[in-house]
Amino acid sequence: MTIEEILKSGNYHLIDVRQPEELEMDGKIEGAVNIPLATVPLKVEEIKEIQGPKIIFCRSGGRSGQACQFLTINGLTDIYNGGGYMELQEVLEQVK
């Protein structure tokens, strides 16, 4: 599935791996849970409990890629790299 298809389905969870101060500077996506990249290893079990596709994003897509790779190695299969915050925000607006 593509990010657009997942967003259109309405069945997804957004995980923002930026630092909290980045959210304050750049803005947030409503409904996204903030789990900074450095804490992802500590939150694997919590993330596994989230039902449905999980779209991971950050400022540019690099950290979200790292988070997706780590989570995949740790057994998650419904993980998608949403890329950068601004790009994901644009896609969300388009699918509304």
Biopython code that builds the backbone (N, CA, C, O; Angstrom):
import numpy as np
from Bio.PDB.StructureBuilder import StructureBuilder

atoms = [
    (1, "MET", "N", (0.831, -1.197, 0.000)),
    (1, "MET", "CA", (0.000, 0.000, 0.000)),
    (1, "MET", "C", (0.868, 1.250, 0.000)),
    (1, "MET", "O", (1.960, 1.269, 0.567)),
    (2, "THR", "N", (0.365, 2.283, -0.640)),
    (2, "THR", "CA", (1.068, 3.564, -0.614)),
    (2, "THR", "C", (0.586, 4.373, 0.592)),
    (2, "THR", "O", (-0.444, 4.067, 1.192)),
    (3, "ILE", "N", (1.340, 5.394, 0.929)),
    (3, "ILE", "CA", (0.943, 6.284, 2.022)),
    (3, "ILE", "C", (-0.425, 6.892, 1.719)),
    (3, "ILE", "O", (-1.268, 6.992, 2.612)),
    (4, "GLU", "N", (-0.652, 7.295, 0.478)),
    (4, "GLU", "CA", (-1.916, 7.899, 0.097)),
    (4, "GLU", "C", (-3.070, 6.928, 0.312)),
    (4, "GLU", "O", (-4.119, 7.317, 0.825)),
    (5, "GLU", "N", (-2.886, 5.669, -0.075)),
    (5, "GLU", "CA", (-3.939, 4.668, 0.100)),
    (5, "GLU", "C", (-4.240, 4.439, 1.577)),
    (5, "GLU", "O", (-5.397, 4.305, 1.975)),
    (6, "ILE", "N", (-3.190, 4.398, 2.375)),
    (6, "ILE", "CA", (-3.384, 4.204, 3.822)),
    (6, "ILE", "C", (-4.142, 5.387, 4.408)),
    (6, "ILE", "O", (-5.079, 5.202, 5.184)),
    (7, "LEU", "N", (-3.743, 6.599, 4.041)),
    (7, "LEU", "CA", (-4.405, 7.793, 4.566)),
    (7, "LEU", "C", (-5.865, 7.848, 4.132)),
    (7, "LEU", "O", (-6.732, 8.241, 4.913)),
    (8, "LYS", "N", (-6.138, 7.458, 2.897)),
    (8, "LYS", "CA", (-7.518, 7.467, 2.406)),
    (8, "LYS", "C", (-8.374, 6.447, 3.145)),
    (8, "LYS", "O", (-9.574, 6.655, 3.330)),
    (9, "SER", "N", (-7.756, 5.342, 3.568)),
    (9, "SER", "CA", (-8.510, 4.297, 4.269)),
    (9, "SER", "C", (-9.012, 4.778, 5.627)),
    (9, "SER", "O", (-10.025, 4.294, 6.132)),
    (10, "GLY", "N", (-8.291, 5.738, 6.215)),
    (10, "GLY", "CA", (-8.661, 6.242, 7.531)),
    (10, "GLY", "C", (-8.221, 5.345, 8.669)),
    (10, "GLY", "O", (-8.410, 5.690, 9.835)),
    (11, "ASN", "N", (-7.641, 4.209, 8.356)),
    (11, "ASN", "CA", (-7.189, 3.255, 9.368)),
    (11, "ASN", "C", (-5.669, 3.322, 9.472)),
    (11, "ASN", "O", (-4.963, 2.548, 8.825)),
    (12, "TYR", "N", (-5.169, 4.246, 10.285)),
    (12, "TYR", "CA", (-3.729, 4.413, 10.433)),
    (12, "TYR", "C", (-3.428, 5.158, 11.722)),
    (12, "TYR", "O", (-4.309, 5.759, 12.338)),
    (13, "HIS", "N", (-2.164, 5.104, 12.113)),
    (13, "HIS", "CA", (-1.666, 5.847, 13.269)),
    (13, "HIS", "C", (-0.409, 6.582, 12.832)),
    (13, "HIS", "O", (0.422, 6.025, 12.114)),
    (14, "LEU", "N", (-0.268, 7.815, 13.257)),
    (14, "LEU", "CA", (0.890, 8.633, 12.912)),
    (14, "LEU", "C", (1.832, 8.694, 14.100)),
    (14, "LEU", "O", (1.415, 8.977, 15.224)),
    (15, "ILE", "N", (3.112, 8.426, 13.842)),
    (15, "ILE", "CA", (4.145, 8.513, 14.875)),
    (15, "ILE", "C", (5.209, 9.487, 14.389)),
    (15, "ILE", "O", (5.843, 9.273, 13.356)),
    (16, "ASP", "N", (5.392, 10.549, 15.145)),
    (16, "ASP", "CA", (6.345, 11.614, 14.832)),
    (16, "ASP", "C", (7.604, 11.362, 15.652)),
    (16, "ASP", "O", (7.556, 11.385, 16.882)),
    (17, "VAL", "N", (8.732, 11.120, 14.983)),
    (17, "VAL", "CA", (9.979, 10.816, 15.697)),
    (17, "VAL", "C", (10.890, 12.044, 15.856)),
    (17, "VAL", "O", (12.073, 11.906, 16.167)),
    (18, "ARG", "N", (10.337, 13.233, 15.642)),
    (18, "ARG", "CA", (11.116, 14.451, 15.878)),
    (18, "ARG", "C", (11.225, 14.719, 17.377)),
    (18, "ARG", "O", (10.477, 14.163, 18.181)),
    (19, "GLN", "N", (12.168, 15.579, 17.730)),
    (19, "GLN", "CA", (12.318, 16.013, 19.112)),
    (19, "GLN", "C", (11.171, 16.959, 19.478)),
    (19, "GLN", "O", (10.672, 17.676, 18.610)),
    (20, "PRO", "N", (10.741, 16.976, 20.750)),
    (20, "PRO", "CA", (9.633, 17.854, 21.142)),
    (20, "PRO", "C", (9.835, 19.320, 20.758)),
    (20, "PRO", "O", (8.877, 19.999, 20.386)),
    (21, "GLU", "N", (11.058, 19.807, 20.844)),
    (21, "GLU", "CA", (11.291, 21.210, 20.479)),
    (21, "GLU", "C", (11.076, 21.460, 18.986)),
    (21, "GLU", "O", (10.739, 22.575, 18.590)),
    (22, "GLU", "N", (11.268, 20.436, 18.160)),
    (22, "GLU", "CA", (11.007, 20.579, 16.730)),
    (22, "GLU", "C", (9.515, 20.746, 16.471)),
    (22, "GLU", "O", (9.115, 21.494, 15.579)),
    (23, "LEU", "N", (8.700, 20.055, 17.246)),
    (23, "LEU", "CA", (7.253, 20.188, 17.104)),
    (23, "LEU", "C", (6.820, 21.606, 17.423)),
    (23, "LEU", "O", (5.949, 22.166, 16.758)),
    (24, "GLU", "N", (7.438, 22.182, 18.448)),
    (24, "GLU", "CA", (7.110, 23.551, 18.825)),
    (24, "GLU", "C", (7.517, 24.538, 17.738)),
    (24, "GLU", "O", (6.794, 25.496, 17.468)),
    (25, "MET", "N", (8.676, 24.309, 17.110)),
    (25, "MET", "CA", (9.172, 25.212, 16.066)),
    (25, "MET", "C", (8.434, 25.020, 14.740)),
    (25, "MET", "O", (7.996, 25.990, 14.120)),
    (26, "ASP", "N", (8.300, 23.771, 14.313)),
    (26, "ASP", "CA", (7.792, 23.465, 12.977)),
    (26, "ASP", "C", (6.295, 23.230, 12.920)),
    (26, "ASP", "O", (5.680, 23.410, 11.869)),
    (27, "GLY", "N", (5.711, 22.837, 14.019)),
    (27, "GLY", "CA", (4.296, 22.494, 14.041)),
    (27, "GLY", "C", (4.085, 20.997, 14.179)),
    (27, "GLY", "O", (5.018, 20.200, 14.077)),
    (28, "LYS", "N", (2.827, 20.640, 14.416)),
    (28, "LYS", "CA", (2.456, 19.253, 14.641)),
    (28, "LYS", "C", (1.405, 18.836, 13.628)),
    (28, "LYS", "O", (0.752, 19.669, 12.999)),
    (29, "ILE", "N", (1.260, 17.532, 13.489)),
    (29, "ILE", "CA", (0.142, 16.990, 12.729)),
    (29, "ILE", "C", (-0.841, 16.465, 13.760)),
    (29, "ILE", "O", (-0.498, 15.643, 14.610)),
    (30, "GLU", "N", (-2.066, 16.955, 13.668)),
    (30, "GLU", "CA", (-3.089, 16.574, 14.636)),
    (30, "GLU", "C", (-3.244, 15.057, 14.692)),
    (30, "GLU", "O", (-3.348, 14.393, 13.660)),
    (31, "GLY", "N", (-3.258, 14.531, 15.885)),
    (31, "GLY", "CA", (-3.450, 13.098, 16.093)),
    (31, "GLY", "C", (-2.172, 12.282, 16.108)),
    (31, "GLY", "O", (-2.199, 11.097, 16.439)),
    (32, "ALA", "N", (-1.054, 12.896, 15.755)),
    (32, "ALA", "CA", (0.216, 12.166, 15.754)),
    (32, "ALA", "C", (0.744, 12.031, 17.181)),
    (32, "ALA", "O", (0.616, 12.940, 18.002)),
    (33, "VAL", "N", (1.337, 10.879, 17.450)),
    (33, "VAL", "CA", (1.975, 10.619, 18.735)),
    (33, "VAL", "C", (3.457, 10.925, 18.573)),
    (33, "VAL", "O", (4.078, 10.500, 17.599)),
    (34, "ASN", "N", (4.020, 11.655, 19.516)),
    (34, "ASN", "CA", (5.442, 11.987, 19.455)),
    (34, "ASN", "C", (6.249, 10.953, 20.236)),
    (34, "ASN", "O", (6.120, 10.828, 21.454)),
    (35, "ILE", "N", (7.087, 10.214, 19.499)),
    (35, "ILE", "CA", (8.033, 9.267, 20.095)),
    (35, "ILE", "C", (9.392, 9.591, 19.476)),
    (35, "ILE", "O", (9.719, 9.064, 18.412)),
    (36, "PRO", "N", (10.186, 10.441, 20.116)),
    (36, "PRO", "CA", (11.481, 10.812, 19.546)),
    (36, "PRO", "C", (12.314, 9.578, 19.192)),
    (36, "PRO", "O", (12.276, 8.565, 19.890)),
    (37, "LEU", "N", (13.062, 9.685, 18.100)),
    (37, "LEU", "CA", (13.835, 8.552, 17.586)),
    (37, "LEU", "C", (14.648, 7.855, 18.669)),
    (37, "LEU", "O", (14.680, 6.625, 18.712)),
    (38, "ALA", "N", (15.303, 8.609, 19.539)),
    (38, "ALA", "CA", (16.153, 8.008, 20.572)),
    (38, "ALA", "C", (15.363, 7.133, 21.539)),
    (38, "ALA", "O", (15.937, 6.253, 22.180)),
    (39, "THR", "N", (14.057, 7.363, 21.653)),
    (39, "THR", "CA", (13.254, 6.570, 22.585)),
    (39, "THR", "C", (12.519, 5.417, 21.912)),
    (39, "THR", "O", (11.881, 4.614, 22.593)),
    (40, "VAL", "N", (12.596, 5.322, 20.588)),
    (40, "VAL", "CA", (11.909, 4.239, 19.873)),
    (40, "VAL", "C", (12.312, 2.862, 20.407)),
    (40, "VAL", "O", (11.433, 2.026, 20.617)),
    (41, "PRO", "N", (13.615, 2.587, 20.639)),
    (41, "PRO", "CA", (13.961, 1.258, 21.167)),
    (41, "PRO", "C", (13.299, 0.953, 22.513)),
    (41, "PRO", "O", (13.029, -0.207, 22.822)),
    (42, "LEU", "N", (13.044, 1.968, 23.297)),
    (42, "LEU", "CA", (12.409, 1.775, 24.599)),
    (42, "LEU", "C", (10.899, 1.577, 24.473)),
    (42, "LEU", "O", (10.250, 1.095, 25.402)),
    (43, "LYS", "N", (10.353, 1.945, 23.336)),
    (43, "LYS", "CA", (8.898, 1.930, 23.137)),
    (43, "LYS", "C", (8.427, 0.857, 22.157)),
    (43, "LYS", "O", (7.275, 0.882, 21.725)),
    (44, "VAL", "N", (9.304, -0.083, 21.799)),
    (44, "VAL", "CA", (8.945, -1.090, 20.794)),
    (44, "VAL", "C", (7.675, -1.842, 21.182)),
    (44, "VAL", "O", (6.773, -1.993, 20.358)),
    (45, "GLU", "N", (7.593, -2.305, 22.406)),
    (45, "GLU", "CA", (6.417, -3.073, 22.831)),
    (45, "GLU", "C", (5.154, -2.221, 22.779)),
    (45, "GLU", "O", (4.093, -2.697, 22.376)),
    (46, "GLU", "N", (5.270, -0.975, 23.182)),
    (46, "GLU", "CA", (4.134, -0.048, 23.122)),
    (46, "GLU", "C", (3.692, 0.165, 21.673)),
    (46, "GLU", "O", (2.496, 0.194, 21.384)),
    (47, "ILE", "N", (4.647, 0.313, 20.773)),
    (47, "ILE", "CA", (4.332, 0.519, 19.349)),
    (47, "ILE", "C", (3.703, -0.746, 18.763)),
    (47, "ILE", "O", (2.785, -0.658, 17.947)),
    (48, "LYS", "N", (4.188, -1.918, 19.172)),
    (48, "LYS", "CA", (3.619, -3.181, 18.690)),
    (48, "LYS", "C", (2.144, -3.305, 19.067)),
    (48, "LYS", "O", (1.375, -3.930, 18.338)),
    (49, "GLU", "N", (1.744, -2.728, 20.177)),
    (49, "GLU", "CA", (0.357, -2.818, 20.636)),
    (49, "GLU", "C", (-0.599, -1.943, 19.833)),
    (49, "GLU", "O", (-1.813, -2.140, 19.893)),
    (50, "ILE", "N", (-0.078, -0.997, 19.097)),
    (50, "ILE", "CA", (-0.920, -0.119, 18.276)),
    (50, "ILE", "C", (-1.424, -0.928, 17.082)),
    (50, "ILE", "O", (-0.633, -1.432, 16.285)),
    (51, "GLN", "N", (-2.733, -1.046, 16.966)),
    (51, "GLN", "CA", (-3.337, -1.835, 15.896)),
    (51, "GLN", "C", (-3.431, -1.024, 14.606)),
    (51, "GLN", "O", (-3.776, 0.157, 14.633)),
    (52, "GLY", "N", (-3.126, -1.658, 13.488)),
    (52, "GLY", "CA", (-3.254, -1.015, 12.190)),
    (52, "GLY", "C", (-1.937, -0.432, 11.702)),
    (52, "GLY", "O", (-0.938, -0.448, 12.420)),
    (53, "PRO", "N", (-1.941, 0.081, 10.478)),
    (53, "PRO", "CA", (-0.733, 0.650, 9.890)),
    (53, "PRO", "C", (-0.221, 1.845, 10.694)),
    (53, "PRO", "O", (-0.992, 2.667, 11.189)),
    (54, "LYS", "N", (1.089, 1.910, 10.803)),
    (54, "LYS", "CA", (1.739, 2.997, 11.517)),
    (54, "LYS", "C", (2.618, 3.761, 10.537)),
    (54, "LYS", "O", (3.533, 3.196, 9.938)),
    (55, "ILE", "N", (2.335, 5.043, 10.379)),
    (55, "ILE", "CA", (3.104, 5.903, 9.482)),
    (55, "ILE", "C", (4.057, 6.714, 10.348)),
    (55, "ILE", "O", (3.633, 7.491, 11.203)),
    (56, "ILE", "N", (5.353, 6.521, 10.111)),
    (56, "ILE", "CA", (6.400, 7.185, 10.885)),
    (56, "ILE", "C", (6.912, 8.368, 10.066)),
    (56, "ILE", "O", (7.156, 8.234, 8.868)),
    (57, "PHE", "N", (7.073, 9.518, 10.705)),
    (57, "PHE", "CA", (7.602, 10.681, 9.989)),
    (57, "PHE", "C", (8.492, 11.514, 10.900)),
    (57, "PHE", "O", (8.479, 11.359, 12.122)),
    (58, "CYS", "N", (9.270, 12.406, 10.276)),
    (58, "CYS", "CA", (10.178, 13.302, 11.006)),
    (58, "CYS", "C", (10.246, 14.622, 10.243)),
    (58, "CYS", "O", (9.253, 15.038, 9.647)),
    (59, "ARG", "N", (11.382, 15.273, 10.251)),
    (59, "ARG", "CA", (11.503, 16.542, 9.523)),
    (59, "ARG", "C", (11.767, 16.314, 8.036)),
    (59, "ARG", "O", (11.202, 17.008, 7.191)),
    (60, "SER", "N", (12.627, 15.339, 7.714)),
    (60, "SER", "CA", (13.002, 15.152, 6.312)),
    (60, "SER", "C", (12.825, 13.729, 5.789)),
    (60, "SER", "O", (12.883, 13.509, 4.579)),
    (61, "GLY", "N", (12.612, 12.770, 6.670)),
    (61, "GLY", "CA", (12.465, 11.381, 6.255)),
    (61, "GLY", "C", (13.621, 10.489, 6.665)),
    (61, "GLY", "O", (13.509, 9.264, 6.608)),
    (62, "GLY", "N", (14.733, 11.087, 7.078)),
    (62, "GLY", "CA", (15.901, 10.295, 7.473)),
    (62, "GLY", "C", (15.692, 9.543, 8.777)),
    (62, "GLY", "O", (15.905, 8.333, 8.843)),
    (63, "ARG", "N", (15.282, 10.247, 9.795)),
    (63, "ARG", "CA", (15.064, 9.596, 11.093)),
    (63, "ARG", "C", (13.878, 8.638, 11.041)),
    (63, "ARG", "O", (13.893, 7.585, 11.678)),
    (64, "SER", "N", (12.855, 9.007, 10.283)),
    (64, "SER", "CA", (11.718, 8.092, 10.169)),
    (64, "SER", "C", (12.144, 6.810, 9.461)),
    (64, "SER", "O", (11.643, 5.732, 9.779)),
    (65, "GLY", "N", (13.061, 6.920, 8.509)),
    (65, "GLY", "CA", (13.610, 5.729, 7.847)),
    (65, "GLY", "C", (14.362, 4.846, 8.825)),
    (65, "GLY", "O", (14.238, 3.621, 8.791)),
    (66, "GLN", "N", (15.137, 5.467, 9.692)),
    (66, "GLN", "CA", (15.868, 4.712, 10.718)),
    (66, "GLN", "C", (14.895, 4.010, 11.660)),
    (66, "GLN", "O", (15.081, 2.842, 12.002)),
    (67, "ALA", "N", (13.862, 4.729, 12.073)),
    (67, "ALA", "CA", (12.860, 4.152, 12.975)),
    (67, "ALA", "C", (12.150, 2.981, 12.302)),
    (67, "ALA", "O", (11.942, 1.943, 12.930)),
    (68, "CYS", "N", (11.778, 3.133, 11.045)),
    (68, "CYS", "CA", (11.107, 2.056, 10.313)),
    (68, "CYS", "C", (12.003, 0.827, 10.207)),
    (68, "CYS", "O", (11.549, -0.299, 10.408)),
    (69, "GLN", "N", (13.262, 1.046, 9.895)),
    (69, "GLN", "CA", (14.201, -0.068, 9.787)),
    (69, "GLN", "C", (14.331, -0.788, 11.130)),
    (69, "GLN", "O", (14.287, -2.017, 11.181)),
    (70, "PHE", "N", (14.488, -0.039, 12.203)),
    (70, "PHE", "CA", (14.619, -0.628, 13.530)),
    (70, "PHE", "C", (13.366, -1.429, 13.902)),
    (70, "PHE", "O", (13.461, -2.557, 14.385)),
    (71, "LEU", "N", (12.202, -0.836, 13.672)),
    (71, "LEU", "CA", (10.950, -1.502, 14.032)),
    (71, "LEU", "C", (10.719, -2.755, 13.190)),
    (71, "LEU", "O", (10.210, -3.756, 13.695)),
    (72, "THR", "N", (11.084, -2.707, 11.923)),
    (72, "THR", "CA", (10.957, -3.875, 11.054)),
    (72, "THR", "C", (11.861, -5.003, 11.549)),
    (72, "THR", "O", (11.439, -6.158, 11.611)),
    (73, "ILE", "N", (13.088, -4.673, 11.896)),
    (73, "ILE", "CA", (14.022, -5.673, 12.434)),
    (73, "ILE", "C", (13.461, -6.296, 13.710)),
    (73, "ILE", "O", (13.730, -7.458, 14.016)),
    (74, "ASN", "N", (12.686, -5.518, 14.441)),
    (74, "ASN", "CA", (12.112, -5.991, 15.695)),
    (74, "ASN", "C", (10.709, -6.584, 15.538)),
    (74, "ASN", "O", (9.960, -6.689, 16.509)),
    (75, "GLY", "N", (10.367, -6.964, 14.321)),
    (75, "GLY", "CA", (9.171, -7.760, 14.094)),
    (75, "GLY", "C", (7.908, -7.055, 13.664)),
    (75, "GLY", "O", (6.881, -7.713, 13.496)),
    (76, "LEU", "N", (7.931, -5.759, 13.479)),
    (76, "LEU", "CA", (6.730, -5.064, 13.024)),
    (76, "LEU", "C", (6.648, -5.110, 11.505)),
    (76, "LEU", "O", (7.651, -4.938, 10.811)),
    (77, "THR", "N", (5.441, -5.346, 10.996)),
    (77, "THR", "CA", (5.281, -5.461, 9.545)),
    (77, "THR", "C", (4.395, -4.369, 8.955)),
    (77, "THR", "O", (4.366, -4.194, 7.737)),
    (78, "ASP", "N", (3.687, -3.646, 9.783)),
    (78, "ASP", "CA", (2.757, -2.633, 9.283)),
    (78, "ASP", "C", (3.290, -1.220, 9.529)),
    (78, "ASP", "O", (2.573, -0.334, 9.992)),
    (79, "ILE", "N", (4.568, -1.042, 9.205)),
    (79, "ILE", "CA", (5.285, 0.219, 9.412)),
    (79, "ILE", "C", (5.547, 0.861, 8.046)),
    (79, "ILE", "O", (5.976, 0.187, 7.110)),
    (80, "TYR", "N", (5.287, 2.158, 7.940)),
    (80, "TYR", "CA", (5.495, 2.879, 6.684)),
    (80, "TYR", "C", (6.239, 4.179, 6.958)),
    (80, "TYR", "O", (5.945, 4.877, 7.929)),
    (81, "ASN", "N", (7.200, 4.500, 6.102)),
    (81, "ASN", "CA", (7.945, 5.748, 6.228)),
    (81, "ASN", "C", (7.148, 6.855, 5.542)),
    (81, "ASN", "O", (7.033, 6.894, 4.317)),
    (82, "GLY", "N", (6.603, 7.749, 6.361)),
    (82, "GLY", "CA", (5.834, 8.875, 5.826)),
    (82, "GLY", "C", (6.698, 10.027, 5.373)),
    (82, "GLY", "O", (6.193, 11.015, 4.839)),
    (83, "GLY", "N", (8.027, 9.909, 5.585)),
    (83, "GLY", "CA", (8.944, 10.952, 5.140)),
    (83, "GLY", "C", (8.931, 12.173, 6.029)),
    (83, "GLY", "O", (8.825, 12.074, 7.251)),
    (84, "GLY", "N", (9.040, 13.321, 5.398)),
    (84, "GLY", "CA", (9.117, 14.582, 6.116)),
    (84, "GLY", "C", (7.759, 15.120, 6.520)),
    (84, "GLY", "O", (6.744, 14.855, 5.875)),
    (85, "TYR", "N", (7.763, 15.875, 7.594)),
    (85, "TYR", "CA", (6.559, 16.475, 8.165)),
    (85, "TYR", "C", (5.767, 17.286, 7.137)),
    (85, "TYR", "O", (4.560, 17.099, 6.990)),
    (86, "MET", "N", (6.444, 18.175, 6.436)),
    (86, "MET", "CA", (5.743, 19.068, 5.494)),
    (86, "MET", "C", (5.115, 18.280, 4.344)),
    (86, "MET", "O", (3.981, 18.549, 3.947)),
    (87, "GLU", "N", (5.854, 17.313, 3.815)),
    (87, "GLU", "CA", (5.331, 16.506, 2.707)),
    (87, "GLU", "C", (4.127, 15.676, 3.155)),
    (87, "GLU", "O", (3.129, 15.571, 2.441)),
    (88, "LEU", "N", (4.236, 15.092, 4.342)),
    (88, "LEU", "CA", (3.120, 14.288, 4.856)),
    (88, "LEU", "C", (1.904, 15.177, 5.107)),
    (88, "LEU", "O", (0.774, 14.778, 4.828)),
    (89, "GLN", "N", (2.132, 16.366, 5.628)),
    (89, "GLN", "CA", (1.032, 17.307, 5.857)),
    (89, "GLN", "C", (0.319, 17.628, 4.543)),
    (89, "GLN", "O", (-0.910, 17.696, 4.511)),
    (90, "GLU", "N", (1.070, 17.826, 3.467)),
    (90, "GLU", "CA", (0.480, 18.112, 2.164)),
    (90, "GLU", "C", (-0.364, 16.940, 1.670)),
    (90, "GLU", "O", (-1.465, 17.135, 1.155)),
    (91, "VAL", "N", (0.156, 15.725, 1.830)),
    (91, "VAL", "CA", (-0.587, 14.547, 1.396)),
    (91, "VAL", "C", (-1.861, 14.403, 2.213)),
    (91, "VAL", "O", (-2.915, 14.085, 1.662)),
    (92, "LEU", "N", (-1.780, 14.631, 3.505)),
    (92, "LEU", "CA", (-2.976, 14.565, 4.355)),
    (92, "LEU", "C", (-4.024, 15.558, 3.887)),
    (92, "LEU", "O", (-5.209, 15.226, 3.857)),
    (93, "GLU", "N", (-3.629, 16.745, 3.529)),
    (93, "GLU", "CA", (-4.574, 17.759, 3.057)),
    (93, "GLU", "C", (-5.195, 17.358, 1.735)),
    (93, "GLU", "O", (-6.366, 17.651, 1.493)),
    (94, "GLN", "N", (-4.437, 16.694, 0.874)),
    (94, "GLN", "CA", (-4.946, 16.268, -0.422)),
    (94, "GLN", "C", (-5.970, 15.153, -0.312)),
    (94, "GLN", "O", (-6.917, 15.100, -1.097)),
    (95, "VAL", "N", (-5.791, 14.258, 0.656)),
    (95, "VAL", "CA", (-6.707, 13.112, 0.755)),
    (95, "VAL", "C", (-7.971, 13.417, 1.557)),
    (95, "VAL", "O", (-8.883, 12.592, 1.620)),
    (96, "LYS", "N", (-8.027, 14.591, 2.164)),
    (96, "LYS", "CA", (-9.228, 14.964, 2.945)),
    (96, "LYS", "C", (-10.403, 15.199, 2.046)),
    (96, "LYS", "O", (-11.492, 15.519, 2.524)),
]
sb = StructureBuilder()
sb.init_structure("model")
sb.init_model(0)
sb.init_chain("A")
sb.init_seg("    ")
for serial, (resi, resn, name, xyz) in enumerate(atoms, 1):
    if name == "N":
        sb.init_residue(resn, " ", resi, " ")
    sb.init_atom(name, np.array(xyz, "f"), 0.0, 1.0, " ", f" {name:<3s}", serial, name[0])
structure = sb.get_structure()
